[in-house]
Amino acid sequence: MNLTQTAFGLSLTLCLAAALAALALPRRARPAVAGALTAAAGASAVASGAAAVAGQGWSAWYPDLLPLLGVRLALDPLGGVFLAVTGAVAVCAAIYGIGYTRHGLAGRGVQAAMPLFVAAMLLVPAAAGVGTFLVAWELMAITSLLLVVAEHHRRAAAGEAGQWYAVMTHLGFAVILAGLAALAAHAGGDAFDEIRQAAISPVAASLIFLATGAGFASKAGIVPLHVWLPRAHPEAPSQVSALMSAAMVNMGVYGILRVGLDLLGGGPAWWWLLVLGAGAASAVYGILHAAVSADLKRLLGHSTTENMGLVLIGVGAAGFFAASGSRALAALALVAALLHAINHSAFKTLLFLAAGSVLHATGTRDLDALGGLRERMPYTTALFALGALAASALPPGNGFVSEWLLLQSLVNALPEGGVRHAVTMPLAVGAIALTAGVAIATFVKAFGVGFLAKPRGEGAATAHESPPTMLAGMLLAAAACVGLALAPTLLLPYLAETAGGVIGAPAAVTGEVTLRLGGIASTISPLLIACWLAAALVLVLALLRVFAARRARREARLWDCGAGPMTARMEYTATSFAEPLGRVFDNVLRPESDIDVIPAKESAYIVERVRYRARVADRIERRAYEPVLAAFAAAGRAATRLANGSVHRYLAYGFYTLTGTLILLAVIA
Amino acid sequence: MIAAILQVVLVVAGAPLLVGLMRQVRARLEGRAGAGVLQPWRDLRKLLRKEPIAPRGTGWVFRLAPLLLAASALVVTAVVPLVTTASPLDGVADLFAVTALLALGSVALALGALDTGTAFGGMGASREVTVLALVEPTILLAVFALSVRVGSTNLGAIVNSTLDDPLAVISPASVLAAVALAVVIIAETGRIPVDNPSTHLELTMIHEAMVLEYSGPDLALIEWASAIRLSVLLGLLGSLFAPWGIAGADAGPVALLVAVVALAVKVGVLGALLAAGEVFMAKLRLFRIPELLAGSFLMALLAVGASFFLA
């Protein structure tokens, strides 16, 4: 009985207890008890994951728990990283959920599905057999689907989002099932240990990688399989959005790492170039859509696609370097990818919880109708600002550190590799750089338009600060962001050890205050940058004290061109803020706009009203998904003619099918 | 350490003079007498003596923005090798961090502008971040091209390597990266043809639209920080592509003096060239700017290609 096992068992038990408590307790006590138990489960999972990363491995086989295969569990450092991250997100989301679900979401179903969802996500990285993995994966899909449609009676969009999510996640499950089943069949065993030792032919391995990769990429929200994500994440209750966007998408990355690098042992370079390409495309496409979307939670959903794209750039680069023999660089790229996944989880939890807090207070997610929350919701505003700083990858935020590591691994690949490196790496750096720039614009918009200036809507004008439990959940996530930003060096040695173990290379990152990379002369010190910024701020203040006039600040009117007081209608909205970017990237986004001019009755030249509508549709969805959906709908309509109610017809169908099958069998045999 | 303090003091004191010099060059070329090189310092002194004013409806973001802009500019000044390659902060931040710190300052100002809730503030912020988003890829790729030869993105290392191998400056990679960086610096500092620093009431303005509500000491801080950013970026261009005269790790007083003079000359010449160029150019339409920046991005991409294939 080591710490890993004890804590893991405890966290699963607590999840079950939370679900049972949600079913048994009366409505008033339900959110508090279920939330507290889920938070405890999350904390216990963090302990278990940390112990696994620190080297306390654990594995177990329970042959009687599932028919035929039994349940196989194991925790190695790689699984431990993802387990700990999931647990940490669950702690924040569960504490936040106590206040958030008190009104309207305290039903038995929602309250019980949430801890089960957490339990499923804890089981995925701990699964050590194909059967166990698939059961956990499907449990994760079903519980999250229940939570996505939790508010469908209030908003029709939630039901539609649920349909998209259900179809996409189950198509993904089907290909993962096919891939892993083929893997188990080729290896002759269900357990991951047996699969690792098996010799699998390159063609079969490639097919398995492509099938599972597609399924995992869909879970991670990677272009072109991302269409469910910007629908499902905004429509789910906010603490569920945080769990899905900060923890569940990581499982897609985990799957690619586990199958590609661990079970299949690396593979050829083209696999990983494919992963890198998909990651780069997602990063750019996701952030461009985030930049032009005016729905706060949808913006965050698109930003998840972006960040998972960045993580996959790191994963792809790691696999590619490993395949071309530069193991040290591969380990560095993998550390960058893991750290970015962790950073993303931290700031995305914070941002989604803060967005939920805004939704809770104002009843709207539309940035164009928000604004002016700075005075009414001071804590939420400050916490969102912190999250936005991290998400736009500026120092001293935590996103900056991982993007820096990622860039270093790509930049320094050039002298080592051949022509393939020389072509790929600049393009990858270009994609990351474009993403970084647009991300800054996106989060300036989200924070500046959503929280500052004057309120532009009824909801924003009457907003109020959130209850203490919600603030506590956000504060925990914010503390994680600050810790990761100032002291990533506490965590990095363990991550470097983990990545080195997966790749088979020595640890790539060292240093206590200053980050030093193995074999690369570049250094950086996030803590000292923050200290120097603070020192410079104090210096500037002191200089102002000495040299500026010491008079009290006087209030004055805003400059209004002499036209009378400015109204909130004159402010820049999210739509107008993003217009230049939308125009620059016109070829990718293809924004649509309609203008209806309604003339007055008396004359066609006197305009009575002008209505302007702008929309940025997802072009991938329009080109790739809508034709397929239309074809299915047409086939369905055509098929109704097959069933016209005539019993003779149905008997004939049966007769011909049976005869056909018998003939087929005769031919085959 | 002394050299680093000297560098910061020099830039802090000299930056307004650079702006004055550039205005004087423009004035002379346009046939005017000009206000003299010291005018920006006089303006700053005047602004600092004025009463601080807070526009109604603005909050802590508006107050904090000038401070953060100035602080980030100061940190960048201390990091970049201008007078000495042996900055105590060299290992703390590299070229990526410098660009990110400059972006942090721009973001602070854009948020301050949005906080006012005026149409001008929003417009300026929107345009500023659009230009910022398009500038970022070029900078990072140019950094990439420069760091390939050295194997490090740390600024001191890049400058030292150029000092050891002066002919590397005229390699295709360096030349392309220099041109790309020059375009980017023009865009970042808001000079013609991207933005016009001397207009206030034009629908095309970017930077000035953002700072319209600032006055008194706040405005002084912003003007001063903008001047520092301009000098540091021009000085960086000088140090990266013409690092001669810069002081080494254990330089004596004479070497430091030489370094100071060399820096002043380099930055002065670059500033005068920039100002002279501005006289003969018109500002581009806002939606033509992306084409200019795309051109510089392409050059940075070619620089990376050249640094590999022609190395």
Chai-1 contact restraints between the chains, C-beta under 6 A:
chainA,res_idxA,chainB,res_idxB,connection_type,confidence,min_distance_angstrom,max_distance_angstrom,comment,restraint_id
A,R374,B,G59,contact,1.0,0.0,6.0,A-B,restraint_1
A,L394,B,A100,contact,1.0,0.0,6.0,A-B,restraint_2
A,L394,B,A103,contact,1.0,0.0,6.0,A-B,restraint_3
A,L394,B,L104,contact,1.0,0.0,6.0,A-B,restraint_4
A,P395,B,A100,contact,1.0,0.0,6.0,A-B,restraint_5
A,F400,B,A100,contact,1.0,0.0,6.0,A-B,restraint_6
A,W404,B,F96,contact,1.0,0.0,6.0,A-B,restraint_7
A,V411,B,F144,contact,1.0,0.0,6.0,A-B,restraint_8
A,V411,B,S147,contact,1.0,0.0,6.0,A-B,restraint_9
A,L414,B,V148,contact,1.0,0.0,6.0,A-B,restraint_10
A,L414,B,F308,contact,1.0,0.0,6.0,A-B,restraint_11
A,A422,B,F308,contact,1.0,0.0,6.0,A-B,restraint_12
A,P426,B,V304,contact,1.0,0.0,6.0,A-B,restraint_13
A,V429,B,F144,contact,1.0,0.0,6.0,A-B,restraint_14
A,G430,B,P137,contact,1.0,0.0,6.0,A-B,restraint_15
A,G430,B,L141,contact,1.0,0.0,6.0,A-B,restraint_16
A,A433,B,E136,contact,1.0,0.0,6.0,A-B,restraint_17
A,A433,B,P137,contact,1.0,0.0,6.0,A-B,restraint_18
A,A433,B,L140,contact,1.0,0.0,6.0,A-B,restraint_19
A,L434,B,P137,contact,1.0,0.0,6.0,A-B,restraint_20
A,A436,B,E136,contact,1.0,0.0,6.0,A-B,restraint_21
A,G437,B,A133,contact,1.0,0.0,6.0,A-B,restraint_22
A,G437,B,E136,contact,1.0,0.0,6.0,A-B,restraint_23
A,V438,B,A133,contact,1.0,0.0,6.0,A-B,restraint_24
A,A441,B,V129,contact,1.0,0.0,6.0,A-B,restraint_25
A,A441,B,A133,contact,1.0,0.0,6.0,A-B,restraint_26
A,V444,B,V107,contact,1.0,0.0,6.0,A-B,restraint_27
A,V444,B,A110,contact,1.0,0.0,6.0,A-B,restraint_28
A,V444,B,V129,contact,1.0,0.0,6.0,A-B,restraint_29
A,G448,B,L111,contact,1.0,0.0,6.0,A-B,restraint_30
A,G448,B,L114,contact,1.0,0.0,6.0,A-B,restraint_31
A,L452,B,V61,contact,1.0,0.0,6.0,A-B,restraint_32
A,L452,B,L114,contact,1.0,0.0,6.0,A-B,restraint_33
A,L452,B,D115,contact,1.0,0.0,6.0,A-B,restraint_34
A,A453,B,G117,contact,1.0,0.0,6.0,A-B,restraint_35
A,K454,B,G117,contact,1.0,0.0,6.0,A-B,restraint_36
A,T514,B,G91,contact,1.0,0.0,6.0,A-B,restraint_37
A,A521,B,G151,contact,1.0,0.0,6.0,A-B,restraint_38
A,A521,B,S152,contact,1.0,0.0,6.0,A-B,restraint_39
A,A521,B,A157,contact,1.0,0.0,6.0,A-B,restraint_40
A,S522,B,D94,contact,1.0,0.0,6.0,A-B,restraint_41
A,S522,B,S152,contact,1.0,0.0,6.0,A-B,restraint_42
A,S522,B,T153,contact,1.0,0.0,6.0,A-B,restraint_43
A,S522,B,N154,contact,1.0,0.0,6.0,A-B,restraint_44
A,T523,B,G91,contact,1.0,0.0,6.0,A-B,restraint_45
A,I524,B,D94,contact,1.0,0.0,6.0,A-B,restraint_46
A,I524,B,A97,contact,1.0,0.0,6.0,A-B,restraint_47
A,S525,B,V92,contact,1.0,0.0,6.0,A-B,restraint_48
A,L528,B,V92,contact,1.0,0.0,6.0,A-B,restraint_49
A,I529,B,A93,contact,1.0,0.0,6.0,A-B,restraint_50
A,W532,B,V75,contact,1.0,0.0,6.0,A-B,restraint_51
A,L533,B,A71,contact,1.0,0.0,6.0,A-B,restraint_52
A,L533,B,V75,contact,1.0,0.0,6.0,A-B,restraint_53
A,A536,B,A71,contact,1.0,0.0,6.0,A-B,restraint_54
A,A536,B,L74,contact,1.0,0.0,6.0,A-B,restraint_55
A,A536,B,V75,contact,1.0,0.0,6.0,A-B,restraint_56
A,L537,B,L67,contact,1.0,0.0,6.0,A-B,restraint_57
A,L537,B,A71,contact,1.0,0.0,6.0,A-B,restraint_58
A,V540,B,L67,contact,1.0,0.0,6.0,A-B,restraint_59
A,V540,B,A70,contact,1.0,0.0,6.0,A-B,restraint_60
A,V540,B,A71,contact,1.0,0.0,6.0,A-B,restraint_61
A,L544,B,P217,contact,1.0,0.0,6.0,A-B,restraint_62
A,F547,B,L48,contact,1.0,0.0,6.0,A-B,restraint_63
A,A548,B,L48,contact,1.0,0.0,6.0,A-B,restraint_64
A,A548,B,P217,contact,1.0,0.0,6.0,A-B,restraint_65
A,A549,B,R49,contact,1.0,0.0,6.0,A-B,restraint_66
A,R551,B,E51,contact,1.0,0.0,6.0,A-B,restraint_67
A,R553,B,P52,contact,1.0,0.0,6.0,A-B,restraint_68
A,R553,B,A54,contact,1.0,0.0,6.0,A-B,restraint_69
A,R554,B,E51,contact,1.0,0.0,6.0,A-B,restraint_70
A,R554,B,I53,contact,1.0,0.0,6.0,A-B,restraint_71
A,E555,B,A54,contact,1.0,0.0,6.0,A-B,restraint_72
A,E555,B,R56,contact,1.0,0.0,6.0,A-B,restraint_73
A,A556,B,I53,contact,1.0,0.0,6.0,A-B,restraint_74
A,A556,B,P55,contact,1.0,0.0,6.0,A-B,restraint_75
A,L558,B,P55,contact,1.0,0.0,6.0,A-B,restraint_76
A,L558,B,T118,contact,1.0,0.0,6.0,A-B,restraint_77
A,M570,B,A119,contact,1.0,0.0,6.0,A-B,restraint_78
A,E571,B,G117,contact,1.0,0.0,6.0,A-B,restraint_79
A,Y572,B,G122,contact,1.0,0.0,6.0,A-B,restraint_80
A,F577,B,S126,contact,1.0,0.0,6.0,A-B,restraint_81
A,P580,B,S126,contact,1.0,0.0,6.0,A-B,restraint_82
A,P580,B,T130,contact,1.0,0.0,6.0,A-B,restraint_83
A,L581,B,T130,contact,1.0,0.0,6.0,A-B,restraint_84
A,V584,B,P290,contact,1.0,0.0,6.0,A-B,restraint_85
